[in-house]
Amino acid sequence: MNEAERRPLAGRGIVVTRPAHQAAHLAELIRAAGGNPILFPVIEIVEVGDLQPLLALIDRLDEFDIAIFISPNAVNKAMNLIKARRALPPRLKFAAIGRGSVKELKRFGLTDVIAPARFDSEALLELPGMQDIAGRRIVIFRGDGGRELLADTLSARGATVEYAECYRRGRPQLDAAPLLKAWARNELHAITVTSSEGLHNLFDLVGKLGQSWLRKTPVFVPHPRIEQTARELGLVNVALTDQGDEGLVRGLAQWFAAGR
């Protein structure tokens, strides 16, 4: 294996926009491939204002048949509260969206998890375990707001669905000057974005000057929905990669190996 194959991102500055506490793994993969990860977390995870509704739902967890976790943050916030407060109901089934959510559930000792190979609500809804659910009670652990597709579809199939909001997403107060300087010095070669909300935040945070550079910089995204958002914002070079951190890095390596 030659140097280019071993270090396909050598000399490339790659922006990582994941929340600060979730950026380490992707940054390590970029560094291992020879790249320079530039951390610019465009979403911050903050506590909900009032924990009482979440705690009250946890206290009656025995009423539910299935618990669905939308994100690793939802797993972390909810499971820590559950473990501190009560035992898990023995008949409760667990489902999750995303490899990160499954991994986080395993950290809490839960290995029998309903999870799709593709990381979105549509894929979860296609699974056999989500079809014949009339009369079932389902709780969805998530952040504040978000898509309603999962709950709406499950309700249409006859389930009773409740939300458990475990955290809030916010836009950090970030100084974009270091990013703009990196662009100006030609030290910023690509950007990774893992949510549509994060992409909108990035677009706002970098201002008009940054937006002009952003429109020309290759942006790597792991889901078609984020790709659509990028194109709606006028971004020109948008690369849809495989999902997960490894998928993003593979996409980056392939892009630069092609001499782009």
Residue pairs with C-beta under 8 A, 6 or more apart in sequence:
3 10
4 10
4 257
6 34
7 33
7 34
8 33
8 34
8 252
8 253
8 256
8 257
9 30
9 33
9 34
9 35
9 249
9 252
9 253
9 256
10 33
10 34
10 35
11 34
11 35
11 36
12 34
12 35
12 36
12 189
12 190
12 252
12 256
13 35
13 36
13 38
13 182
13 187
13 188
13 189
13 190
14 30
14 35
14 36
14 37
14 38
14 189
14 190
14 191
14 192
14 252
15 38
15 40
15 179
15 188
15 190
15 191
15 192
16 23
16 26
16 27
16 30
16 37
16 38
16 39
16 40
16 41
16 192
17 40
17 41
17 42
17 43
17 191
17 192
17 193
17 194
17 198
17 202
18 26
18 41
18 43
18 192
18 194
18 198
19 41
19 43
19 44
19 45
19 73
20 39
20 41
20 44
21 45
22 72
22 73
22 100
23 37
23 39
23 41
25 245
26 37
26 192
26 245
26 248
26 249
27 37
27 39
29 245
29 246
29 249
30 36
30 37
30 249
30 252
31 37
33 249
33 252
33 253
35 252
36 187
38 178
38 179
38 182
38 188
40 174
40 176
40 179
40 202
41 172
41 174
42 171
42 172
42 174
42 193
42 198
42 199
42 201
42 202
42 205
43 169
43 170
43 171
43 172
43 195
43 197
43 198
43 201
44 169
44 170
44 171
44 172
45 73
45 143
45 167
45 168
45 169
45 170
46 167
46 168
46 169
46 170
47 167
47 168
48 54
48 144
48 165
48 166
48 167
48 168
49 168
51 81
53 164
53 165
54 78
54 81
54 164
54 165
54 166
55 81
55 85
57 139
57 162
57 164
58 78
58 81
58 82
58 85
58 86
58 164
59 85
59 86
61 67
61 82
61 86
61 88
61 89
61 92
61 139
62 89
62 92
63 137
64 89
64 92
64 137
64 138
64 139
64 162
65 91
65 92
65 93
65 136
65 137
65 138
66 92
66 93
66 94
66 95
66 114
66 133
66 136
66 137
66 138
66 139
67 92
67 93
67 94
67 95
67 138
67 139
67 141
68 94
68 95
68 96
68 97
68 124
68 138
68 139
68 140
68 141
68 150
69 75
69 78
69 94
69 95
69 96
69 97
69 101
69 104
69 105
69 141
69 142
70 97
70 101
70 140
70 141
70 142
70 143
70 146
70 150
71 97
71 98
71 100
71 101
71 142
71 143
72 98
72 100
72 101
72 103
72 104
73 143
73 166
73 167
74 101
74 141
74 142
74 143
74 166
74 167
75 96
75 101
75 104
75 105
75 108
75 141
76 104
77 141
77 166
77 167
78 141
78 164
78 166
79 104
79 105
79 108
81 166
82 88
83 108
93 112
93 114
93 129
94 105
94 110
94 112
94 113
94 114
95 113
95 114
95 115
95 124
95 129
95 130
96 102
96 105
96 113
96 114
96 115
97 115
97 116
97 119
97 120
97 121
97 123
97 124
98 115
98 119
98 243
99 119
99 243
99 244
100 244
101 115
102 113
102 115
105 111
105 113
106 113
114 124
114 127
114 129
114 130
115 124
116 123
116 124
116 126
116 127
117 123
118 243
119 222
119 223
119 243
119 244
120 223
120 225
121 147
121 149
121 150
121 153
122 149
124 130
124 150
125 149
125 150
125 153
125 154
130 154
130 157
131 157
133 154
133 157
133 158
133 159
134 157
134 158
134 159
135 158
135 159
135 160
136 158
136 159
136 160
137 159
137 160
137 162
138 154
138 159
138 160
138 161
138 162
139 161
139 162
139 163
139 164
140 150
140 151
140 161
140 162
140 163
140 164
141 164
141 166
142 163
142 164
142 165
142 166
143 165
143 166
143 167
143 168
143 169
144 165
144 167
144 168
144 169
145 169
151 161
151 163
154 161
155 161
169 197
171 201
171 204
171 205
174 205
176 205
176 206
176 207
176 210
179 188
179 206
179 210
180 206
180 209
180 210
180 213
182 188
183 210
183 213
183 217
188 213
188 217
189 217
189 218
189 256
190 217
190 218
190 219
190 220
190 252
190 255
190 256
191 202
191 214
191 217
191 218
191 219
191 220
192 219
192 220
192 221
192 248
192 252
193 199
193 202
193 219
193 220
193 221
193 226
193 230
194 221
194 222
194 226
194 248
195 226
196 225
196 226
196 229
199 219
199 221
199 226
199 229
199 230
199 233
200 229
200 233
202 214
203 211
203 214
203 233
206 213
206 214
214 235
215 233
215 234
215 235
215 236
216 236
216 237
217 237
218 237
218 238
218 239
218 255
218 260
219 230
219 235
219 237
219 238
219 239
220 239
220 241
220 248
220 251
220 252
220 255
221 227
221 230
221 238
221 239
221 240
221 241
222 240
222 241
222 242
222 243
222 244
222 247
222 248
223 240
223 243
224 240
227 238
227 240
230 238
231 238
237 260
239 251
239 255
240 251
241 247
241 248
241 250
241 251
241 252
242 248
242 250
242 251
